[in-house]
Amino acid sequence: MKIIAVANQKGGCGKTTTAINLAACLGKKEQRVLLLDLDPQGHCSLGFGVFNEDARDLYDVFTGEVRLEEIILPDAFTGVDVVPATRTLAAAEHLPVRSDERDKQLGKHLAPLRDRYDYIVIDCPPSMGLLCFNALTVADLVLIPIEMSLFGMHGIDRMYEVIRELRERH
């Protein structure tokens, strides 16, 4: 199983569009794909037509209320299952977690799914917090969509720095 995080701290650069299209293309190629919507805006969920503000999301998983397997929405698209996001997910940034486990929460919950999927595609939020750090820590590959502008290019060095720091720490 390969885990691909689509991340950039800048909003509006195409993270969600990239994640949706990558997941859909892999699914069409008969790969088993899980798309994790880690952006509290829930646009990946919306893009696949499974958005529901009352749905359970990773916040409920991180608090121990449900297991990750229980919130997966199967067959949102050919070969693609979705873990939805809602506004509640934003509260995950403030969960009390031991500092040595802070960046490893997602990995613990994904471990039981290793044999179930060929790919996990993660749509990250436009910020460098708990959710994004968890995605970057567990990812085998990070795609960083950028807008070719001064503002788009400005944050790319910081992204590399964060990835390097997480790699050294974990």
ABEGO torsion letter per residue (X at the ends): XBBBBBBBABBGAGAAAAAAAAAAAAAAAGBBBBBBBABAAGAAAAAAGABBAABBBAAAAAAGABBAAAABBBGABBGBBBBBBBAAAAAAAABBBBAAAAAAAAAAAAAAAAAABABBBBBBBBBBBAAAAAAAAABABBBBBBBBBAAAAAAAAAAAAAAAAAAAAX
